[in-house]
Amino acid sequence: MKKTLKNNTVQIEQTNTTGVTKLQRIWYLFRLQMSEKFKNTTSIRGILYGTVFKIIAIAIVAFVIYFLLRYFNGQGSLNLDEDVLSVFICLFFVVSLISALATINNFMYKASDNEFLFSMPVANDEVYLSKFLIVCLQEVKSSFTLLLPFFIGFGLAIAKPAMFTSCMSLDAGFIIFAILLILFMPLLTVGIAMLLSVALRFIIDLIKKNWITTIIYYIVLLVAVILLFYFLMNAIIGSVNFLNNFFALMGTIKTFLANFNDSTWLFGFIAGILGGEYLNFLYLFLASAVIFVASYFAIKPFYFKMVLSPKQAGHSKLKVKQAYDQSKPFASMIKKEAILLFQGSEFFKSFSMAVIAPFAILFTNTLLTSLEVSNTGKSLIIGANFMMMAILMLIGCIYVAKSISSEGKNLYIQKINPQGFERFAMLKMFVNFLVIAVSLLVCVIIAGLMNHFDFGVCAVMYLSILILSMGHIILSFRYEMAKPLLDWHDEAEVKNNKNITKSTVVGLVVGLIFGVFALKFFYLAPIWRACLWLMILACVYFVFNLRTLITRFNYYKKRIEG
């Protein structure tokens, strides 16, 4: 008997299921899922390029870490000891835990192959074990990517201390236990992530019962994270004028490191392993193994209940149908698009820059407000905010730049859609525009409150950049209409769409040019005149791209539908 998963080249061949051992069945399941997960890297050239790229990336990151550690160690205020190491291990643990939760959620609970695998002539426990092992392997890979460059950079830095004797040294013990930590710390993160995954899935399912509550949840979460980031920035940067009091800042960081190590026992305990307390590794390994095994057995019944329970599909379809009947057609299309966007991580894949933008503006303005500037400097700060927001918004149009390609061969449905291709185009551009409008509003509010900008400046900043962004959305959609990628078999091909690269590069260039004009206008002219010129530039860019799209729309439409 032969079964395949999505035309995968790996096949499970079973001529006599009773003659296949449990271990063999688990191995078959493991191979099937692994080859499906990494099927885009099966070519020798792809594997070679990927390996070389990772080696170069690890080397660059390791060098940067080495340079920074050596530089700060050479200032005499900081020593490369367990305090520094514990902070980096904490950061790794948090990133690894988030990564493990995302992997468990996407690969175990929401995997598209769940129905296929559980319908095979294998035990449910065997499917669960195979998925559990793949999650562990994925986290070991993430651990290797995250920890290896840091351990290399840290090890090289303590091998040749700059001016002061380091509290740690690079020896055989450091190298051996650094490798062991890379291999076995995922046991702890996967175990904790598995225990948290049930609560996470329950919360996600509760939030996603209604698409309105989902949007509200993401907005509240974004505001909460921005406020947290703001308080952290003020605590680190706002309390010390780092340009004039560099050594005072180093002293503050040193005190923070010492307090952090004392208050977070676990990370200091792990850092002690590399400092020569090798017995700590045995305790860490035993505790991690206990948590790992306990999570495996504790989560199993909840996992089966969540994955194998009926989805009440009929009830969901009824709700969608009622919503469509009670709403206008275009409003229903927007609701459907919102539901698809907020399922899984699609929103963050398409609009990651819109999410990052408020934090970038907050961080930049926190640095700028720590400086003492003249009136001319204040005008340049306005121009700098124009530049940053323009760049961030314009390179955030990847959603519309892949809008047609993401439909793939299913685009034929638009031929029988009573709304027509015009409504489809309006929908894609409107969604991208709406997200950028919200993100830009948050950015302008942050910049205005932190720098005490006048309302008129904030209004012109918002409107001019919004008009500029709308012009670039139209341009990006025109790129997509001109050369859509419709004949694809894997989503990775859509992610590598040349239209996305083209939209991003042009957006970066246009944003830089707009920003340079902003800096020049605010430096030479009064604020009101600079705002007027920037509004005119934005309108010219918008009108030119809109006129070009209208002129060529029918031609592109016939090519796509023909």
WOWO-V172193 format. One record per residue. RES is the residue in three letters. OMEGA is omega as a letter, one per 40 degrees, with the letter a starting at -180 (* if undefined). Layout:
RES,OMEGA
RES,OMEGA
This chain:
MET,a
LYS,i
LYS,i
THR,i
LEU,i
LYS,i
ASN,i
ASN,a
THR,i
VAL,a
GLN,i
ILE,a
GLU,i
GLN,i
THR,i
ASN,a
THR,i
THR,a
GLY,a
VAL,a
THR,i
LYS,i
LEU,i
GLN,i
ARG,i
ILE,i
TRP,i
TYR,i
LEU,i
PHE,a
ARG,a
LEU,a
GLN,i
MET,a
SER,i
GLU,a
LYS,a
PHE,a
LYS,a
ASN,a
THR,a
THR,a
SER,a
ILE,i
ARG,i
GLY,i
ILE,a
LEU,i
TYR,a
GLY,i
THR,i
VAL,a
PHE,a
LYS,i
ILE,i
ILE,a
ALA,i
ILE,i
ALA,a
ILE,i
VAL,i
ALA,i
PHE,i
VAL,i
ILE,i
TYR,a
PHE,a
LEU,a
LEU,i
ARG,a
TYR,a
PHE,i
ASN,i
GLY,i
GLN,i
GLY,a
SER,a
LEU,i
ASN,i
LEU,a
ASP,a
GLU,i
ASP,i
VAL,a
LEU,a
SER,i
VAL,i
PHE,i
ILE,i
CYS,i
LEU,i
PHE,a
PHE,a
VAL,i
VAL,a
SER,i
LEU,i
ILE,i
SER,i
ALA,i
LEU,i
ALA,i
THR,i
ILE,a
ASN,a
ASN,a
PHE,a
MET,a
TYR,a
LYS,a
ALA,a
SER,a
ASP,a
ASN,a
GLU,i
PHE,a
LEU,a
PHE,i
SER,a
MET,i
PRO,i
VAL,i
ALA,i
ASN,i
ASP,a
GLU,i
VAL,a
TYR,a
LEU,a
SER,i
LYS,i
PHE,i
LEU,i
ILE,i
VAL,i
CYS,i
LEU,i
GLN,a
GLU,i
VAL,i
LYS,i
SER,i
SER,i
PHE,a
THR,a
LEU,a
LEU,a
LEU,i
PRO,i
PHE,a
PHE,i
ILE,a
GLY,i
PHE,a
GLY,i
LEU,a
ALA,a
ILE,i
ALA,i
LYS,i
PRO,a
ALA,a
MET,a
PHE,a
THR,i
SER,i
CYS,a
MET,a
SER,i
LEU,i
ASP,a
ALA,i
GLY,i
PHE,a
ILE,a
ILE,a
PHE,i
ALA,i
ILE,i
LEU,i
LEU,i
ILE,a
LEU,a
PHE,i
MET,i
PRO,i
LEU,a
LEU,a
THR,i
VAL,i
GLY,i
ILE,i
ALA,i
MET,i
LEU,a
LEU,a
SER,a
VAL,i
ALA,i
LEU,i
ARG,i
PHE,i
ILE,a
ILE,i
ASP,i
LEU,a
ILE,a
LYS,i
LYS,i
ASN,a
TRP,i
ILE,i
THR,i
THR,i
ILE,i
ILE,i
TYR,a
TYR,i
ILE,i
VAL,i
LEU,i
LEU,i
VAL,a
ALA,a
VAL,i
ILE,i
LEU,i
LEU,i
PHE,a
TYR,a
PHE,i
LEU,i
MET,i
ASN,a
ALA,a
ILE,a
ILE,a
GLY,a
SER,a
VAL,i
ASN,a
PHE,i
LEU,a
ASN,a
ASN,a
PHE,a
PHE,i
ALA,i
LEU,i
MET,i
GLY,i
THR,i
ILE,a
LYS,i
THR,i
PHE,a
LEU,a
ALA,i
ASN,i
PHE,a
ASN,i
ASP,a
SER,i
THR,a
TRP,a
LEU,a
PHE,i
GLY,i
PHE,i
ILE,i
ALA,i
GLY,i
ILE,a
LEU,i
GLY,i
GLY,i
GLU,a
TYR,i
LEU,i
ASN,a
PHE,i
LEU,i
TYR,i
LEU,a
PHE,a
LEU,i
ALA,i
SER,i
ALA,i
VAL,i
ILE,a
PHE,a
VAL,a
ALA,i
SER,i
TYR,a
PHE,a
ALA,a
ILE,a
LYS,a
PRO,i
PHE,i
TYR,i
PHE,a
LYS,a
MET,a
VAL,a
LEU,a
SER,i
PRO,a
LYS,a
GLN,a
ALA,a
GLY,i
HIS,i
SER,i
LYS,i
LEU,a
LYS,i
VAL,a
LYS,i
GLN,a
ALA,a
TYR,a
ASP,a
GLN,a
SER,i
LYS,a
PRO,a
PHE,i
ALA,i
SER,i
MET,i
ILE,i
LYS,i
LYS,a
GLU,i
ALA,i
ILE,i
LEU,a
LEU,a
PHE,i
GLN,a
GLY,a
SER,a
GLU,a
PHE,a
PHE,i
LYS,a
SER,a
PHE,i
SER,a
MET,i
ALA,i
VAL,a
ILE,a
ALA,i
PRO,i
PHE,i
ALA,i
ILE,i
LEU,a
PHE,a
THR,a
ASN,i
THR,i
LEU,a
LEU,a
THR,i
SER,a
LEU,i
GLU,a
VAL,i
SER,i
ASN,i
THR,i
GLY,i
LYS,i
SER,i
LEU,i
ILE,i
ILE,i
GLY,i
ALA,i
ASN,i
PHE,a
MET,a
MET,a
MET,i
ALA,a
ILE,a
LEU,a
MET,a
LEU,i
ILE,i
GLY,a
CYS,a
ILE,i
TYR,a
VAL,i
ALA,i
LYS,a
SER,i
ILE,a
SER,a
SER,i
GLU,i
GLY,a
LYS,i
ASN,a
LEU,a
TYR,i
ILE,a
GLN,i
LYS,a
ILE,i
ASN,a
PRO,i
GLN,i
GLY,a
PHE,a
GLU,i
ARG,i
PHE,i
ALA,i
MET,a
LEU,a
LYS,i
MET,a
PHE,i
VAL,i
ASN,i
PHE,a
LEU,a
VAL,i
ILE,i
ALA,i
VAL,a
SER,i
LEU,i
LEU,i
VAL,a
CYS,a
VAL,i
ILE,i
ILE,a
ALA,a
GLY,a
LEU,a
MET,a
ASN,i
HIS,i
PHE,i
ASP,i
PHE,i
GLY,i
VAL,i
CYS,a
ALA,i
VAL,i
MET,a
TYR,a
LEU,a
SER,a
ILE,i
LEU,i
ILE,i
LEU,i
SER,i
MET,i
GLY,a
HIS,i
ILE,i
ILE,i
LEU,a
SER,i
PHE,i
ARG,i
TYR,a
GLU,i
MET,a
ALA,a
LYS,i
PRO,i
LEU,a
LEU,a
ASP,i
TRP,a
HIS,a
ASP,a
GLU,i
ALA,i
GLU,i
VAL,i
LYS,i
ASN,i
ASN,a
LYS,i
ASN,i
ILE,i
THR,a
LYS,i
SER,a
THR,a
VAL,i
VAL,i
GLY,i
LEU,a
VAL,a
VAL,i
GLY,i
LEU,i
ILE,i
PHE,i
GLY,i
VAL,i
PHE,i
ALA,i
LEU,a
LYS,a
PHE,a
PHE,i
TYR,a
LEU,a
ALA,i
PRO,a
ILE,a
TRP,i
ARG,i
ALA,i
CYS,i
LEU,a
TRP,i
LEU,i
MET,i
ILE,i
LEU,a
ALA,a
CYS,i
VAL,i
TYR,a
PHE,a
VAL,i
PHE,a
ASN,i
LEU,a
ARG,i
THR,i
LEU,i
ILE,a
THR,a
ARG,a
PHE,a
ASN,i
TYR,i
TYR,a
LYS,i
LYS,i
ARG,a
ILE,a
GLU,a
GLY,*
